Every structure is written in C-alpha cells, then in structure tokens.
Amino acid sequence: MGFDIPEPYVWDESFRVFYENLDEEHKAIFKCIFECAGKRDDKAALDNLVSVTKNHFADEEGMMAKSSTYKELSAHKKLHDDFVAKISGLSCPLGDDTIKFAKEWLVNHIKGTDFAYKGML
C-alpha cells in the first residue's frame, strides 16, 4: 500500500504517532531527505541523513523494547536495518530514483508500520 507523498516534502499532522520525541525525530528525517533532494552533491547532507535516521531508529527501538504491549520489535528493527544499509551505501550525487525511494520509504514506513505502535509505547 502506498501513501501520498507530500509536496513540498515536509512532515505534517497526518504523520503524528503521538510521542513527541518520535514526531520531532520524524520531522528531522523529513528535513534531511528534503535537504538531500536539494543538495544532491552534498555528502554532508547525506551523512546527516544517515546519522539522524540511525539515532531516531535507536530511540524508537528502545521505546519498543521497553513496551509490554508492542510485540513487533524484531520485524520493525529489520525494516530499519534494511533502510540504514541502503542509505549508508549511497554516494553523491544522488539520483532521482534514490530520492524517490527515500521519500516513499519514510512516508510508507511511518503511516504503514509506525502507526501500528500508536498507544503501545
């Protein structure tokens, strides 16, 4: 299932997971992808995307691990690990397909996967 990709590519209220720290981190990943799209030759922007994403995934997975009701940590972590492997292996300049992939992955992951933990962390 694919969700609509916002244009401009920014976080909006439809992406709320209702954990303030995670919503703020999701906003930051949106911003990093937006910056990579505008600065396709900027390795620092790409490195920042990888760093911000890894930090967010660590926070989210930590909250999941502490939850007594959320039981999908292993599967969720695999999705995170696969995405980090993909973006960590990128080099500049970033192509249209790569930007499209990152935008779609984040939107679909939040709305299709992260929404499953609402109220459980």
C-alpha positions as CSV (number, residue, x, y, z in Angstrom):
1,M,0.0,0.0,0.0
2,G,1.4,3.4,-1.0
3,F,0.5,6.6,0.8
4,D,0.6,10.0,-0.9
5,I,3.9,11.7,-0.8
6,P,3.6,15.3,0.4
7,E,4.8,18.1,-1.8
8,P,6.6,20.0,-0.6
9,Y,8.2,17.1,1.2
10,V,7.6,18.1,4.8
11,W,6.1,16.4,7.9
12,D,2.5,17.3,8.6
13,E,0.0,16.3,11.3
14,S,-1.1,13.3,9.3
15,F,2.2,11.7,10.3
16,R,1.7,12.1,14.1
17,V,2.5,9.0,16.1
18,F,1.6,10.9,19.4
19,Y,5.0,10.5,21.0
20,E,6.5,14.0,20.9
21,N,10.1,12.8,20.7
22,L,9.4,10.5,17.8
23,D,7.3,13.0,16.0
24,E,10.2,15.5,16.3
25,E,12.6,12.9,15.0
26,H,10.3,12.1,12.1
27,K,10.2,15.8,11.3
28,A,14.0,15.9,11.3
29,I,14.3,12.9,8.9
30,F,11.8,14.6,6.5
31,K,14.0,17.7,6.6
32,C,17.2,15.6,5.9
33,I,15.6,13.9,2.9
34,F,14.4,17.3,1.7
35,E,17.9,18.7,2.0
36,C,19.4,15.7,0.2
37,A,16.9,16.3,-2.6
38,G,18.0,19.9,-3.0
39,K,21.8,19.2,-2.5
40,R,22.3,16.0,-4.3
41,D,26.1,16.5,-4.4
42,D,26.4,17.3,-0.7
43,K,28.0,14.4,1.1
44,A,27.5,16.2,4.4
45,A,23.7,16.3,3.8
46,L,23.7,12.6,3.1
47,D,25.9,11.8,6.2
48,N,23.5,13.9,8.3
49,L,20.5,11.9,6.9
50,V,22.2,8.6,7.9
51,S,23.1,9.9,11.4
52,V,19.7,11.4,12.2
53,T,18.0,8.3,10.9
54,K,20.2,5.9,13.0
55,N,19.6,8.0,16.1
56,H,15.9,8.0,15.6
57,F,15.7,4.3,15.0
58,A,17.7,3.7,18.2
59,D,15.3,5.8,20.2
60,E,12.2,4.2,18.6
61,E,13.6,0.7,19.1
62,G,14.5,1.5,22.7
63,M,10.9,2.5,23.4
64,M,9.6,-0.6,21.7
65,A,11.9,-2.8,23.8
66,K,10.5,-1.3,27.0
67,S,6.9,-1.8,25.9
68,S,5.0,-4.7,27.3
69,T,2.3,-4.4,24.6
70,Y,4.3,-3.9,21.3
71,K,5.4,-7.3,20.1
72,E,6.8,-6.4,16.6
73,L,10.2,-5.1,17.6
74,S,12.2,-7.8,15.6
75,A,10.3,-7.3,12.4
76,H,10.3,-3.5,12.8
77,K,14.1,-3.4,13.5
78,K,14.7,-5.4,10.3
79,L,12.9,-2.7,8.3
80,H,15.1,-0.1,10.0
81,D,18.3,-2.1,9.4
82,D,17.5,-2.6,5.7
83,F,16.8,1.2,5.2
84,V,20.0,2.2,7.1
85,A,22.0,-0.3,5.0
86,K,20.6,1.2,1.8
87,I,21.2,4.9,2.7
88,S,24.6,4.1,4.2
89,G,25.7,2.6,0.9
90,L,24.8,5.7,-1.1
91,S,27.2,8.1,-2.7
92,C,26.8,11.5,-4.2
93,P,25.4,12.7,-6.5
94,L,22.1,11.2,-5.5
95,G,19.8,10.3,-8.4
96,D,16.1,10.8,-8.8
97,D,15.3,7.2,-8.1
98,T,17.2,7.3,-4.8
99,I,15.4,10.5,-3.6
100,K,12.1,9.0,-4.6
101,F,12.9,5.8,-2.8
102,A,13.8,7.6,0.4
103,K,10.7,9.8,0.3
104,E,8.4,6.9,-0.3
105,W,10.1,4.7,2.2
106,L,9.7,7.2,5.1
107,V,6.1,8.1,4.3
108,N,5.0,4.4,3.9
109,H,7.0,3.3,7.0
110,I,5.5,5.9,9.3
111,K,1.9,5.5,8.1
112,G,2.1,1.8,7.3
113,T,4.4,0.5,10.1
114,D,4.9,3.0,12.8
115,F,1.2,3.7,13.2
116,A,0.9,0.1,14.5
117,Y,2.7,1.1,17.7
118,K,0.4,4.1,18.5
119,G,-0.7,3.9,22.1
120,M,1.6,0.9,22.9
121,L,4.9,2.6,23.7
